[in-house]
Amino acid sequence: MKIISWNVNGIRAVVKKDFFENINQLNPDILCLQETKAQYNEVEKALAPMTTYHKEYNSADKKGYSGTAILSKMEPTNIKDDMGIAEHDEEGRVQCAEYPNFYLVNVYVPNSGQQLDRLDYRKKWDADFLNYLKDLEKTKPVIVCGDFNVAHKPIDLKNDKSNYNKTAGYTQVEIDGMDNFLTSGFVDTFRHLHPNEVAYTYWSYRFKARERNTGWRIDYFLISNSILDKVKNVNICSDVLGSDHCPIALEIDL
């Protein structure tokens, strides 16, 4: 089974940039999208050509902001939006698809803000999201994928020293949040398989960042430790354009 996760930075824009050709080539069994930036009917219209997939969308209350989507060739036995916590559930950031042998959670973690003005909120969000995942894990193993908005280690961003505790995505609070996911029994699949590989999933549109490969690895597949032996491969598809993020791919036997 192949699962693709991709922050598309606006579904209505990305579908005009070889999106369908790229997805056909990647051929995922399940596709998780983040930052759709559209309301339900707009996402439905944009993804109408994808007729071989069951489609589920979670849009933010605020128009043109955030939002997630899951497209799956096999129909989930159940799908739920959000964490069930009022302060977190207005931005369309979480979807959970249940399958016979696992839960798949699609997430777009809140950015801490240019002035780090959402850092306190982010700390609470990370803690609540981890509790949500651990509750799911009591029933069956969990795969969680998406944009976590944090580079975990110095290897995960080009300019670690100049960004540390100054830039959203590389503060100690956010690093601690990712540490907590990993010490609680989830595994960063890419780093597990590729401990020393420098690879990024996000490049700013400014300063020719992608051309210069001045990037960040902030998109992840985290999985329950109990299914780690089922992982076949994890790829960062850095050659796929259309967004300021690239897709990431997990191949797993479940």
PyMOL commands that set and color helices and strands:
alter all, ss='L'
color gray80, all
select helices_A, chain A and resi 11-14+19-26+40-46+86-88+119-137+154-156+160-163+172-183+189-193+225-230
alter helices_A, ss='H'
color red, helices_A
select strands_A, chain A and resi 2-7+30-34+54-58+68-72+78-81+94-99+102-108+142-147+186-188+202-203+215-216+219-224+231-236+248-252
alter strands_A, ss='S'
color yellow, strands_A
deselect
rebuild
show_as cartoon
